Amino acid sequence: MTAAKKKKFRLHIHEDYCKSCRLCVDFCPRRVLEMTTDRLNVKGLPFVLCVHPDACNGCQTCVTVCPDAVIDLFEEVD
């Protein structure tokens, strides 16, 4: 019997449209996202980064809470 293969997900963040509200960071149950501390987007704001992509379980909470729809979630296909 083989173990079920864990699904992998990829987040694409439209950095230049992020307004640094932190909702996605605060609501992510797996702590996948963090705000930049050393870079700014074109608006002069820190933006969200996916810092633990392997921990993402595809729950879509970040996509749902983002008021500006700057996060896209994709399931990786082998």
C-alpha positions in Angstrom: 0.0 0.0 0.0 1.4 3.4 -0.9 0.9 6.6 0.9 -1.3 9.2 -0.7 0.6 11.9 -2.5 0.4 15.3 -0.8 -1.0 17.9 -3.1 1.2 20.9 -3.7 0.0 24.5 -4.2 1.6 27.6 -5.6 0.6 31.1 -4.7 1.1 33.9 -7.2 1.1 37.4 -5.6 0.6 40.5 -7.7 3.1 42.5 -5.5 2.6 45.8 -7.1 -1.1 45.8 -6.2 -0.7 44.8 -2.6 -1.8 47.6 -0.3 -0.1 46.0 2.8 -3.3 45.4 4.7 -1.9 42.1 6.2 -5.3 40.3 6.1 -3.9 37.3 4.3 -0.9 37.1 6.7 -3.1 37.4 9.8 -5.7 34.8 8.6 -3.5 32.2 7.0 -3.9 29.1 9.3 -0.6 27.6 8.2 1.5 30.9 8.5 2.6 30.6 4.9 2.7 34.3 4.2 4.8 37.2 5.6 5.2 40.9 4.8 8.4 42.1 3.3 10.7 44.0 5.6 13.4 45.0 3.1 11.5 45.7 -0.2 8.7 47.9 -1.3 6.3 47.7 -4.2 5.6 50.4 -6.8 3.2 52.1 -4.3 6.1 52.3 -1.8 4.5 49.7 0.5 5.7 46.5 1.9 4.0 43.5 0.2 3.2 39.9 1.0 5.5 37.0 0.2 4.9 33.3 0.3 7.7 32.2 2.6 6.6 28.7 3.4 5.2 27.3 0.1 5.4 23.7 1.2 3.1 24.4 4.2 0.3 25.6 2.0 -2.7 23.3 2.0 -4.7 25.1 -0.6 -7.4 26.3 1.8 -7.8 29.6 -0.2 -8.2 31.7 2.9 -5.6 34.2 1.6 -7.5 34.5 -1.7 -10.8 35.0 0.0 -9.8 37.6 2.5 -7.7 39.8 0.1 -9.8 42.8 -0.6 -8.0 43.6 -3.8 -7.7 40.1 -5.3 -3.9 40.2 -5.6 -3.4 36.5 -4.7 -3.9 33.6 -7.0 -3.7 30.0 -5.9 -2.8 27.1 -8.3 -2.6 23.4 -7.7 0.7 22.0 -8.9 0.4 19.1 -11.4 3.1 16.5 -11.6 
